[in-house]
Amino acid sequence: MPAVTEVSVPDLGDFAEVPVIEIHVAAGEVVSAEDPLITLESDKATMDIPSPAAGTVRELRVKVGDLVSRGSPILLLDTESALTEPPPLTDQQEPPFQEAADPLAAAREPARRSAEAALAAGTGTPAMAGGTPGPGTPVTAVEAGPPADFDGVHAGPGVRRLARELGIDLTALTGTGPKGRITKDDVITVVRGTAVAPAAATPALGGGIPEIPVQDFSKFGPVEIRPLSRIQRLSGPALHRSWLNVPHVTHNDEADITDLDAYRRELDTVAKAEGYRVTLLAFLMKASVSALREFPRFNSSLTPEKDALIYKSYYHLGVAVDTPEGLVVPVIRDVDRKGIREISQELGAVSAKARDGKLGMADLQGACFTISSLGGIGGTAFTPIVNAPEVAILGVVRARTAPVWDGTAFIPRLMLPISLSYDHRVIDGALAARFARHLCQLLEDIRGLLL
């Protein structure tokens, strides 16, 4: 690698002009290989761009709010000076873009005035001194005079300056950024938690739908404010958009998976010795592909004009995965070409990546049908929200042993409830019932999956 090289944005899959929402380094800062440089945010996911090598940042080429694509320059990295510790930055040495293109510039003054007004009125509560508050401890603004440099705090120079301007003690905050880094959102959240910002500061969702009236819950008792995770901030508007635009209907059915589960357990015993697991989800995916082929309208999407359907000849399935930061939906591609063993191994690998926050944008694109399984938790039924522009989604809960009449007696059978939500503009109730029954019959007789 050359001594000074230009680090650029890697391949982002189908995404282009993705906004930069956070910059984790400053000019003169020493970074290690794989340290996050910037964070990008699409409508489906966030993605940290790591440093390709250790070195010193010589010049930043982006600022918060810039739209970048593959190949867009990020910064100049001097790899020869990787072991040289630069002197600490002063306010005068901070990168000029932090001030000039601060996306919170419009909100800074109202937030500052709100905090000052709250403190002047005696409603501001000093932050706890010493240490980081626990999950149940409210974090609030300090009265005055926070540390000038916040030694030991994991935050960038722009965040430190903003905290000084607003009178926030960064040592009392828990960061929500990568590796616990304190972000500007964390600082602003504290200010808004101390003195509630005007309702107009919150963008309205859903166009003309009336907003829920704002309440000051602190009048009724102690409260605390915890910021949403990035995944929640992204998925919330997407789910809201889908719920508002798609006329949802949910069809419920159940499948007798007694024989299937016995076969699955045999496969799982062998798989555990080889380092992976075979779960019911792999069989659900194979059965779903068969149902999508039998009823191709479920494997379609409405055109933008809403006057035709786009039928897909591929079978990429989204799988909802529960992570510490919230729900993500990675995509398993070409499920029709893979067997139970290969699907199971891929599910294990992608689930681990999701939990570790290592999914790339390409891992989240291209699904034509989604499965959301709560089998490991419980429940009897639920209404999953269609992941538009898909037109259907399958939800499953925990299987239960129930008495089933065989014509002469009640016998115990393992029954799996399923919930199929669909877009009623594309799919009617009769078609949904046929799709669900076809799916259940495949699960009840696994020989159908081998055809």
C-alpha positions as CSV (number, residue, x, y, z in Angstrom):
1,M,0.0,0.0,0.0
2,P,1.5,3.4,-0.9
3,A,2.6,5.7,1.9
4,V,-0.3,8.1,1.2
5,T,-3.3,6.6,-0.4
6,E,-6.9,7.7,-1.1
7,V,-9.5,5.6,0.7
8,S,-12.7,5.3,-1.3
9,V,-16.2,3.9,-0.8
10,P,-16.3,0.1,-1.6
11,D,-19.0,-1.7,-3.5
12,L,-22.4,-0.9,-2.0
13,G,-24.4,-3.3,-4.2
14,D,-27.3,-1.6,-5.9
15,F,-27.2,1.4,-3.6
16,A,-26.0,4.8,-4.9
17,E,-25.9,8.3,-3.5
18,V,-26.1,7.0,0.1
19,P,-25.8,9.8,2.7
20,V,-22.9,10.0,5.2
21,I,-24.5,10.2,8.6
22,E,-21.4,10.1,10.8
23,I,-17.7,10.7,10.5
24,H,-15.6,8.8,13.1
25,V,-12.1,10.3,12.4
26,A,-10.5,13.7,12.0
27,A,-7.4,15.0,10.2
28,G,-4.3,14.0,12.2
29,E,-6.0,11.1,13.9
30,V,-4.3,7.7,14.0
31,V,-6.5,4.8,13.0
32,S,-6.0,1.0,13.0
33,A,-7.0,-1.4,10.3
34,E,-10.8,-2.1,10.4
35,D,-11.5,1.0,12.5
36,P,-14.7,2.7,11.3
37,L,-14.1,5.8,9.2
38,I,-17.6,6.9,8.3
39,T,-21.1,5.5,8.6
40,L,-23.5,5.4,5.7
41,E,-27.3,5.0,6.0
42,S,-29.7,3.8,3.4
43,D,-33.4,3.2,3.8
44,K,-32.6,-0.4,4.7
45,A,-29.4,-0.4,6.7
46,T,-26.4,1.4,8.1
47,M,-22.9,0.5,7.2
48,D,-19.6,1.4,8.7
49,I,-16.8,1.9,6.1
50,P,-13.6,0.5,7.8
51,S,-10.0,1.6,7.3
52,P,-8.2,-0.7,5.0
53,A,-4.9,-0.3,7.0
54,A,-3.4,1.4,10.0
55,G,-2.2,5.0,9.5
56,T,-2.8,8.7,10.1
57,V,-5.6,10.6,8.5
58,R,-4.1,13.4,6.4
59,E,-7.2,14.9,4.8
60,L,-10.9,14.2,4.8
61,R,-12.7,14.3,1.5
62,V,-16.3,14.0,2.8
63,K,-18.5,15.6,5.3
64,V,-21.7,14.7,7.1
65,G,-24.6,14.9,4.7
66,D,-22.6,14.1,1.5
67,L,-24.1,11.6,-0.9
68,V,-21.6,8.9,-1.9
69,S,-21.5,5.9,-4.2
70,R,-18.9,3.3,-5.0
71,G,-15.5,4.9,-5.6
72,S,-16.3,8.2,-3.9
73,P,-13.2,9.4,-2.0
74,I,-13.4,9.4,1.8
75,L,-9.9,10.5,3.0
76,L,-6.2,10.4,2.4
77,L,-4.4,7.9,4.7
78,D,-0.7,8.1,5.5
79,T,0.3,4.5,6.3
80,E,4.0,5.3,7.0
81,S,3.1,7.3,10.1
82,A,0.9,4.6,11.6
83,L,3.0,4.3,14.7
84,T,3.4,8.0,15.2
85,E,1.0,9.5,17.8
86,P,-0.1,13.0,16.6
87,P,-0.6,15.8,19.1
88,P,-4.1,16.4,20.4
89,L,-6.3,18.5,18.2
90,T,-7.3,21.9,19.4
91,D,-10.5,23.8,18.5
92,Q,-8.5,25.7,15.9
93,Q,-7.2,22.5,14.3
94,E,-10.6,20.9,14.0
95,P,-11.6,20.1,10.4
96,P,-13.6,23.1,9.0
97,F,-16.3,20.9,7.5
98,Q,-17.5,19.9,11.0
99,E,-18.8,23.4,11.5
100,A,-19.7,24.3,7.9
101,A,-21.8,21.3,7.1
102,D,-23.1,20.3,10.5
103,P,-26.6,18.8,9.8
104,L,-27.6,19.8,13.3
105,A,-26.8,23.5,12.7
106,A,-30.5,24.4,12.4
107,A,-31.3,22.5,15.5
108,R,-28.4,23.7,17.6
109,E,-29.7,27.1,18.6
110,P,-33.3,26.0,19.5
111,A,-31.8,23.1,21.5
112,R,-29.4,25.5,23.3
113,R,-32.2,28.0,24.0
114,S,-34.4,25.1,25.3
115,A,-31.6,23.8,27.6
116,E,-30.8,27.3,28.9
117,A,-34.4,28.0,29.5
118,A,-34.8,24.8,31.4
119,L,-31.8,25.4,33.6
120,A,-32.9,29.0,34.2
121,A,-36.3,27.8,35.3
122,G,-34.7,25.2,37.6
123,T,-36.0,22.2,35.7
124,G,-32.6,21.0,34.5
125,T,-31.0,18.3,36.7
126,P,-27.2,18.1,37.0
127,A,-25.8,14.9,35.6
128,M,-24.3,12.3,37.9
129,A,-20.7,12.9,38.6
130,G,-18.1,10.2,37.9
131,G,-18.7,7.2,35.7
132,T,-21.3,6.2,33.1
133,P,-24.9,5.8,34.2
134,G,-26.4,2.4,34.0
135,P,-29.4,1.5,31.7
136,G,-31.9,2.7,34.2
137,T,-30.3,6.0,35.1
138,P,-31.6,9.2,33.4
139,V,-29.0,11.3,31.7
140,T,-29.5,15.1,31.8
141,A,-27.6,18.3,31.1
142,V,-25.1,19.8,33.5
143,E,-25.6,23.2,35.1
144,A,-22.4,24.7,33.9
145,G,-18.7,24.2,33.3
146,P,-18.2,20.7,31.8
147,P,-14.7,19.5,31.4
148,A,-13.0,21.5,28.6
149,D,-11.5,18.5,26.8
150,F,-13.4,15.4,28.1
151,D,-10.3,13.3,28.6
152,G,-10.9,9.6,27.9
153,V,-14.3,10.2,26.3
154,H,-14.9,8.2,23.0
155,A,-16.2,11.1,20.8
156,G,-15.1,13.1,17.8
157,P,-13.9,16.7,18.0
158,G,-17.2,18.0,16.5
159,V,-19.2,16.2,19.2
160,R,-17.0,17.5,21.9
161,R,-17.4,21.1,20.6
162,L,-21.2,20.7,20.4
163,A,-21.3,19.3,24.0
164,R,-19.3,22.4,25.2
165,E,-21.7,24.7,23.4
166,L,-24.8,23.1,24.9
167,G,-23.3,22.5,28.4
168,I,-23.4,18.7,28.2
169,D,-21.0,16.5,30.3
170,L,-19.9,13.8,27.9
171,T,-18.5,11.7,30.7
172,A,-22.0,11.1,31.9
173,L,-23.3,9.8,28.5
174,T,-23.4,6.3,27.1
175,G,-22.6,6.3,23.4
176,T,-24.8,4.6,20.8
177,G,-22.2,4.7,18.0
178,P,-19.8,2.0,17.0
179,K,-17.7,0.7,19.9
180,G,-19.7,3.0,22.3
181,R,-18.7,6.2,20.5
182,I,-20.8,9.2,21.5
183,T,-22.6,10.7,18.5
184,K,-24.2,14.1,17.9
185,D,-27.6,12.4,18.1
186,D,-26.7,11.3,21.7
187,V,-25.9,14.9,22.7
188,I,-29.1,16.3,21.1
189,T,-31.2,13.5,22.7
190,V,-29.9,14.6,26.1
191,V,-30.9,18.2,25.5
192,R,-34.3,17.3,24.2
193,G,-34.8,15.0,27.2
194,T,-34.0,17.9,29.6
195,A,-36.3,20.4,27.9
196,V,-38.8,19.0,25.5
197,A,-38.3,20.4,22.0
198,P,-41.2,22.0,20.2
199,A,-43.5,19.6,18.5
200,A,-42.6,21.2,15.1
201,A,-39.1,20.0,15.5
202,T,-40.2,16.4,15.0
203,P,-41.0,15.6,11.3
204,A,-44.5,14.4,10.8
205,L,-45.0,10.8,9.5
206,G,-47.8,9.7,7.3
207,G,-48.6,13.0,5.5
208,G,-52.0,14.3,6.6
209,I,-52.4,11.8,9.5
210,P,-52.8,13.7,12.7
211,E,-49.9,13.4,15.1
212,I,-50.4,12.0,18.6
213,P,-50.5,15.0,21.0
214,V,-47.2,15.6,22.9
215,Q,-47.2,14.9,26.6
216,D,-44.8,15.8,29.4
217,F,-44.7,12.4,31.1
218,S,-42.4,13.8,33.8
219,K,-45.4,15.5,35.4
220,F,-46.7,12.0,36.4
221,G,-43.5,10.5,37.7
222,P,-39.8,9.8,37.0
223,V,-38.9,9.2,33.4
224,E,-35.8,8.6,31.3
225,I,-35.1,8.8,27.5
226,R,-33.3,6.1,25.7
227,P,-32.5,6.7,22.0
228,L,-33.6,4.2,19.4
229,S,-31.0,2.1,17.8
230,R,-30.0,2.9,14.2
231,I,-31.9,-0.2,13.0
232,Q,-35.0,0.9,14.8
233,R,-34.7,4.4,13.4
234,L,-34.4,2.9,9.9
235,S,-37.0,0.1,10.1
236,G,-39.7,2.2,11.9
237,P,-40.4,4.6,9.0
238,A,-40.2,1.7,6.5
239,L,-42.7,-0.4,8.4
240,H,-44.9,2.7,8.9
241,R,-44.8,3.4,5.1
242,S,-45.7,-0.2,4.3
243,W,-48.6,-0.3,6.8
244,L,-50.0,2.9,5.4
245,N,-49.7,1.9,1.7
246,V,-50.5,-1.8,1.7
247,P,-54.0,-3.1,2.6
248,H,-53.0,-5.9,4.9
249,V,-54.9,-9.1,5.4
250,T,-53.6,-12.0,7.4
251,H,-54.7,-15.7,6.8
252,N,-54.0,-18.2,9.6
253,D,-53.6,-22.0,9.1
254,E,-51.6,-24.8,10.8
255,A,-49.5,-27.8,9.6
256,D,-49.0,-31.2,11.3
257,I,-45.1,-31.3,11.4
258,T,-44.8,-34.4,13.5
259,D,-43.0,-36.5,10.9
260,L,-41.1,-33.5,9.6
261,D,-39.7,-32.7,13.0
262,A,-38.6,-36.3,13.6
263,Y,-36.6,-36.1,10.3
264,R,-35.2,-32.7,11.1
265,R,-33.9,-34.0,14.5
266,E,-32.1,-36.8,12.7
267,L,-30.4,-34.3,10.3
268,D,-29.7,-31.9,13.2
269,T,-27.8,-34.6,15.2
270,V,-25.5,-35.1,12.2
271,A,-25.2,-31.4,11.6
272,K,-24.2,-30.5,15.2
273,A,-21.1,-32.8,14.8
274,E,-20.1,-30.8,11.8
275,G,-20.6,-27.4,13.4
276,Y,-24.0,-26.2,12.2
277,R,-27.7,-26.7,13.0
278,V,-30.7,-27.8,11.0
279,T,-33.8,-25.9,12.0
280,L,-37.4,-25.9,10.8
281,L,-36.7,-22.6,9.0
282,A,-34.7,-24.4,6.3
283,F,-37.8,-26.6,5.5
284,L,-40.1,-23.6,5.6
285,M,-37.9,-21.9,3.0
286,K,-38.0,-24.9,0.7
287,A,-41.7,-25.3,1.1
288,S,-42.2,-21.5,0.4
289,V,-40.3,-21.8,-2.9
290,S,-42.6,-24.6,-4.0
291,A,-45.6,-22.5,-3.0
292,L,-44.2,-19.4,-4.9
293,R,-43.8,-21.6,-8.0
294,E,-47.3,-22.9,-7.7
295,F,-48.8,-19.5,-7.1
296,P,-46.5,-17.0,-8.9
297,R,-48.6,-14.0,-8.0
298,F,-47.0,-14.2,-4.5
299,N,-43.6,-13.8,-6.3
300,S,-44.5,-10.5,-7.9
301,S,-44.6,-6.8,-7.2
302,L,-46.8,-4.0,-8.4
303,T,-45.4,-1.6,-11.0
304,P,-44.9,2.0,-9.9
305,E,-48.0,2.9,-11.8
306,K,-50.0,0.2,-9.9
307,D,-51.5,-1.0,-13.1
308,A,-49.5,-4.2,-13.7
309,L,-47.5,-6.9,-11.9
310,I,-43.8,-7.7,-12.2
311,Y,-43.4,-11.5,-12.0
312,K,-39.9,-12.7,-10.7
313,S,-38.2,-15.8,-12.0
314,Y,-35.8,-16.0,-9.0
315,Y,-36.4,-17.1,-5.5
316,H,-34.5,-15.0,-2.9
317,L,-36.0,-15.2,0.5
318,G,-35.7,-12.7,3.3
319,V,-35.3,-14.1,6.8
320,A,-36.0,-11.9,9.8
321,V,-33.2,-12.2,12.4
322,D,-33.5,-10.9,15.9
323,T,-30.3,-8.9,17.0
324,P,-29.4,-6.9,20.1
325,E,-29.9,-3.7,18.0
326,G,-33.3,-4.8,16.5
327,L,-34.8,-6.8,13.7
328,V,-32.8,-7.1,10.4
329,V,-33.8,-9.1,7.3
330,P,-30.8,-10.6,5.4
331,V,-31.5,-12.3,2.1
332,I,-30.8,-16.0,1.2
333,R,-30.4,-16.1,-2.6
334,D,-31.4,-18.8,-5.0
335,V,-33.1,-21.0,-2.4
336,D,-34.6,-23.1,-5.2
337,R,-31.1,-24.3,-6.1
338,K,-30.0,-25.3,-2.6
339,G,-30.7,-28.3,-0.4
340,I,-31.6,-28.4,3.3
341,R,-28.0,-28.8,4.3
342,E,-26.7,-25.9,2.3
343,I,-29.5,-23.6,3.4
344,S,-28.9,-24.5,7.0
345,Q,-25.3,-23.7,6.8
346,E,-26.0,-20.4,5.1
347,L,-28.6,-19.5,7.7
348,G,-26.1,-20.1,10.5
349,A,-23.5,-17.9,8.8
350,V,-25.8,-15.0,8.0
351,S,-27.5,-15.0,11.4
352,A,-24.0,-14.7,13.0
353,K,-23.1,-11.8,10.7
354,A,-26.4,-10.1,11.6
355,R,-25.9,-10.5,15.4
356,D,-22.4,-9.1,15.0
357,G,-23.5,-6.2,13.0
358,K,-21.4,-7.2,10.0
359,L,-24.1,-7.4,7.3
360,G,-23.4,-5.4,4.2
361,M,-26.0,-3.6,2.1
362,A,-25.8,-6.3,-0.5
363,D,-26.9,-8.9,2.1
364,L,-30.2,-7.1,2.6
365,Q,-31.3,-6.6,-1.1
366,G,-33.4,-8.6,-3.6
367,A,-35.8,-10.6,-1.5
368,C,-39.1,-11.6,-3.2
369,F,-40.7,-13.2,-0.1
370,T,-40.0,-12.9,3.6
371,I,-40.3,-15.4,6.5
372,S,-40.5,-14.1,10.1
373,S,-40.2,-16.9,12.7
374,L,-40.9,-16.5,16.4
375,G,-40.7,-20.3,17.0
376,G,-37.8,-19.9,19.4
377,I,-39.9,-17.5,21.6
378,G,-43.5,-18.5,21.5
379,G,-47.0,-17.2,20.6
380,T,-50.0,-18.6,18.9
381,A,-50.4,-16.2,15.9
382,F,-49.5,-12.7,14.8
383,T,-49.8,-10.3,11.9
384,P,-46.4,-9.7,10.2
385,I,-46.2,-6.5,8.1
386,V,-45.6,-7.0,4.4
387,N,-42.1,-5.9,3.5
388,A,-43.2,-3.8,0.5
389,P,-42.6,-3.9,-2.5
390,E,-43.0,-7.6,-1.7
391,V,-46.7,-8.6,-1.7
392,A,-46.7,-11.3,1.1
393,I,-44.9,-12.4,4.2
394,L,-45.0,-15.7,6.2
395,G,-45.0,-15.6,10.0
396,V,-44.6,-18.7,12.1
397,V,-44.7,-19.3,15.9
398,R,-43.8,-22.1,18.2
399,A,-45.2,-25.5,17.3
400,R,-47.3,-27.2,20.0
401,T,-48.5,-30.7,20.7
402,A,-52.3,-31.0,20.3
403,P,-54.8,-33.8,20.2
404,V,-55.8,-34.6,16.6
405,W,-58.7,-36.9,15.6
406,D,-57.6,-39.6,13.3
407,G,-61.1,-41.0,12.7
408,T,-61.0,-43.4,15.6
409,A,-59.2,-41.6,18.4
410,F,-57.4,-38.4,19.4
411,I,-53.7,-38.8,19.0
412,P,-50.9,-36.3,20.0
413,R,-49.5,-34.4,17.0
414,L,-47.0,-31.5,16.7
415,M,-48.9,-28.6,15.1
416,L,-47.3,-25.5,13.6
417,P,-49.4,-22.3,13.4
418,I,-48.6,-20.1,10.4
419,S,-49.7,-16.6,9.6
420,L,-49.7,-15.3,6.0
421,S,-50.0,-11.6,5.5
422,Y,-50.6,-10.3,2.0
423,D,-51.3,-7.2,-0.1
424,H,-55.0,-7.4,-0.9
425,R,-54.5,-5.3,-4.0
426,V,-52.6,-8.2,-5.5
427,I,-53.9,-11.3,-3.7
428,D,-57.4,-12.2,-2.7
429,G,-58.5,-14.4,0.3
430,A,-59.1,-17.5,-1.8
431,L,-55.7,-17.4,-3.3
432,A,-54.1,-16.8,0.1
433,A,-55.9,-19.8,1.5
434,R,-54.7,-22.0,-1.3
435,F,-51.1,-20.8,-0.9
436,A,-51.2,-21.5,2.8
437,R,-52.8,-24.9,2.4
438,H,-50.2,-25.9,-0.2
439,L,-47.5,-24.8,2.1
440,C,-48.9,-26.8,5.0
441,Q,-49.4,-29.9,2.9
442,L,-45.7,-29.8,1.9
443,L,-44.7,-29.5,5.6
444,E,-46.9,-32.4,6.5
445,D,-45.5,-34.7,3.8
446,I,-41.8,-33.9,3.3
447,R,-41.7,-36.2,0.2
448,G,-43.3,-33.3,-1.6
449,L,-40.2,-31.2,-1.0
450,L,-38.1,-33.7,-2.9
451,L,-40.0,-33.5,-6.1
